[in-house]
Each structure stands twice: as C-alpha cells, then as structure tokens.
Amino acid sequence: MIKEIGKPLEIAVEKELEFVINGKVYRKFCTPKMLKELAIGFLISEGIARNLEEIKLEILENRIIANVSKDPCIVGRVFLNEKKIQKREGGEKYRVEELRRYLELLDIEEYKKTRGYHVAMIVVGKEFYRAYDVGRHNAVDKAIGLALLNGVDLRNSFLVLSGRISREIVEKCANVGIPLVVSKAAILSSAIEFCQEFGISAISFATNLAIGEFE
C-alpha cells in the first residue's frame, strides 16, 4: 500500500542497468539518462580508460557495452580500489565567495520537483557542463563525460556538486586532472587526507572548510 501523507513530490527515477566492460558484466543503478556520458565519465575517472580514443560504446535501452583498448586484465581494478594517482600541483587560485555563487546553478528543476537527485557540474571559464542522477558518483561521472565529449581540458576546470565530498569523488578528480572540488554538502575526513596528500583543492560550504590556497 502507498499512502500520501501530504502533497507528494514527483518520484526520482532509478533503474538497474547492465554495464559490460570488455565482456565482464556489472550491475549499475542510475537515472537512465545521459548513458553515453555516464559510461565515458566512469571509465576515464576510474582509470579504466585514459581517453576517449580508447573507448568504444554501444548504448542499448538497459545495457551499456564498453570495449576498452587496454590490457583486459586491468579492467575491473577500479572495483578493488587499486588506483595509481599522480600528485597535482599548482593551478589557478579562486576566491571562496566567487565559488559560492556557483551553488545556485545546482538548484535545477529536476531536483526541485523530486528532492531525489544529486547534481554535478564541470565549470571551465564561462561555460558549465551539468548533469543529475540519483547517485552522486553517477552525477559526477555524467558531468565529466559531458565535458570530455565537448573537448574540455579538465585540468583547467573545477567540479561543483550537491553531494558530499568523499575520497572516491576526489580520486575521480585526480584521475582526470580536475584540481578543485566545490560542494554545498560536507567533506569527509578521508577526502581531506587525500586532498592534502595529492594536491587537490576542495571547499565544503556545509563544513565551512577550504583545503588548499584561495584568495
């Protein structure tokens, strides 16, 4: 039985997909939109592929088939958390209050109608590439994939997201060269440690902490 206890919101959509990587099948729950962007962002941000040229995709209704032109024994390491990250140094400095303004762009209609989606956005110059999903990792992957498909050099960008900054999120950024993560939500201790070790900057407006050098 489903009972309304007030005026209900729209329900955020989540579906199970079959994600096949070099013949190996995984299950992934996500909002079934921007699947090409999701697949590309996931494969590159997790270190399974290094660039678009290494990826061949077939997108079906409930299935993503990805062939990556790397040693097949490497595929799947992401699921064991065996990542090799290179330390990032330098980069443009930003003003904290300037970055705070980008949080407004996360308040999209899909979130207002459901309160069920995470939103992520890659910002480069005056352009931004935004995506949403029920999963914050998926939203980040979609935004990264969208930016890469538009030829963005992620080393000159930063990530803005609605969800928590976890170690996995900053690992994704390190893998693709994004030097800065900005969130309206909290940052976790493991993410702070990773940022300090690998030179990633981060701002959590919920925690009121900035890691790195800002003006």
C-alpha positions in Angstrom: 0.0 0.0 0.0 1.2 3.5 -0.9 -0.4 6.3 1.2 0.0 10.0 0.6 0.9 11.8 3.9 0.8 15.3 2.3 1.2 16.7 -1.2 3.6 14.2 -2.8 6.6 15.2 -4.9 7.5 13.5 -8.2 9.5 10.3 -7.8 13.1 10.3 -8.9 13.8 7.6 -11.4 16.3 4.9 -10.7 16.8 1.8 -12.9 19.2 -1.1 -12.9 21.5 -1.3 -15.9 23.8 -4.0 -17.2 27.2 -2.5 -17.7 29.5 -4.7 -19.8 33.2 -3.8 -19.8 35.4 -5.8 -22.0 33.0 -8.7 -21.7 32.7 -8.6 -18.0 29.2 -7.8 -16.7 28.5 -5.4 -13.8 25.2 -4.1 -12.4 24.7 -0.4 -12.0 21.8 1.6 -10.6 21.3 5.0 -12.1 18.9 7.5 -13.6 18.7 6.3 -17.2 19.6 9.5 -18.9 22.9 10.6 -20.5 24.1 7.0 -20.5 26.9 7.7 -23.0 28.2 10.5 -20.8 27.9 8.2 -17.7 29.9 5.4 -19.3 32.7 7.7 -20.6 32.9 9.6 -17.3 33.0 6.4 -15.3 35.6 4.6 -17.4 38.0 7.6 -17.5 37.5 8.9 -14.0 38.1 5.4 -12.6 41.3 4.9 -14.6 39.9 2.1 -16.7 40.5 4.1 -19.9 42.8 7.1 -20.4 41.0 8.9 -23.1 38.0 8.8 -25.5 40.1 7.1 -28.2 40.4 4.0 -26.0 36.6 3.6 -25.7 34.1 2.0 -28.0 30.5 2.1 -26.7 27.2 0.6 -27.6 24.2 2.0 -25.7 21.1 -0.1 -25.6 17.9 0.5 -23.6 19.0 -1.2 -20.4 22.6 -2.1 -21.3 25.9 -0.3 -21.8 28.5 -2.3 -23.7 32.0 -0.8 -23.5 35.2 -2.1 -25.1 38.4 -0.5 -23.8 41.6 -0.9 -25.8 43.8 -1.7 -22.8 45.1 -4.9 -21.4 41.9 -6.7 -20.3 43.5 -7.8 -17.0 43.5 -4.1 -15.9 39.7 -3.7 -16.4 37.9 -4.2 -13.1 40.8 -2.9 -10.9 38.6 0.1 -10.0 36.2 -2.3 -8.1 39.2 -3.3 -6.0 40.3 0.3 -5.3 43.7 -0.3 -6.9 44.2 3.2 -8.4 47.5 4.9 -9.2 47.1 8.7 -8.8 49.7 11.2 -9.7 50.1 14.2 -7.4 48.8 17.5 -8.8 50.4 20.8 -8.0 49.8 24.5 -8.9 46.8 25.8 -10.7 44.6 28.9 -10.7 43.6 30.4 -7.4 39.9 31.3 -6.8 38.0 33.5 -4.3 35.8 31.5 -1.9 32.9 33.8 -2.3 33.2 33.7 -6.1 32.9 29.9 -5.9 29.9 30.1 -3.6 27.8 31.7 -6.4 28.1 28.5 -8.5 26.0 26.6 -5.9 22.9 28.4 -7.3 23.3 26.5 -10.6 22.8 23.2 -8.8 19.2 24.0 -7.9 17.7 22.6 -11.1 14.0 21.9 -11.8 14.5 18.1 -11.6 15.8 18.4 -8.1 13.0 20.9 -7.0 10.3 18.5 -8.3 11.7 15.4 -6.6 14.3 16.2 -4.0 15.8 13.0 -5.1 18.6 13.9 -7.4 22.3 14.8 -7.0 23.6 17.5 -9.3 27.2 17.9 -10.5 28.8 20.4 -12.8 32.1 20.9 -14.5 33.0 24.6 -14.8 35.6 25.9 -17.3 35.8 29.6 -18.0 32.3 30.9 -18.5 30.9 27.5 -19.6 29.5 24.8 -17.5 28.5 21.1 -18.1 25.8 19.9 -15.7 24.2 16.6 -15.1 22.0 14.9 -12.5 21.4 11.4 -11.2 20.1 9.6 -8.1 23.7 8.7 -7.3 26.2 11.4 -6.6 29.0 9.4 -8.2 26.9 8.9 -11.3 26.1 12.6 -11.5 29.9 13.4 -11.3 30.6 10.8 -14.0 27.9 12.2 -16.3 29.3 15.8 -15.9 32.8 14.6 -16.6 31.7 12.6 -19.6 29.7 15.5 -21.0 32.7 17.9 -20.6 35.1 15.4 -22.2 32.7 14.9 -25.2 32.8 18.7 -25.6 36.5 18.8 -25.8 37.1 20.3 -22.3 40.6 20.2 -20.9 39.7 19.2 -17.3 43.0 20.5 -16.0 41.5 24.0 -16.4 38.2 23.2 -14.8 36.6 22.6 -11.4 33.8 20.4 -10.1 30.8 21.7 -8.3 28.4 19.2 -6.7 25.4 18.9 -4.4 26.6 15.8 -2.5 29.3 15.0 0.0 33.0 15.2 -1.0 34.2 11.7 -0.3 37.6 10.2 -1.1 36.1 8.4 -4.1 35.0 11.8 -5.6 38.4 13.4 -5.2 40.0 10.3 -6.6 37.9 10.7 -9.7 39.0 14.3 -10.0 42.7 13.4 -9.6 42.4 10.7 -12.3 41.1 13.2 -14.8 43.1 16.2 -13.7 40.4 18.3 -12.1 42.3 20.4 -9.5 39.4 21.7 -7.4 36.1 20.3 -5.9 33.4 22.6 -4.5 30.4 21.2 -2.7 27.4 22.6 -0.8 27.5 19.5 1.4 30.0 18.1 3.8 33.5 16.8 3.2 34.7 13.6 4.8 37.9 13.0 6.7 39.2 10.6 4.1 38.7 13.2 1.4 40.6 15.8 3.3 43.6 13.4 3.8 43.6 12.6 0.1 43.4 16.2 -1.0 46.4 17.1 1.3 48.4 14.2 0.0 47.8 14.6 -3.7 47.4 18.4 -4.0 43.7 18.6 -4.8 41.9 21.7 -3.5 38.4 21.5 -2.1 35.7 23.7 -0.5 32.8 22.4 1.6 30.3 25.1 2.4 28.4 22.8 4.8 31.6 22.0 6.8 33.0 25.6 6.3 36.4 24.3 5.3 38.7 25.1 2.4 41.6 22.8 1.6 44.3 24.4 -0.5 45.2 28.0 -1.3 42.4 30.5 -2.0 42.3 34.3 -2.3 
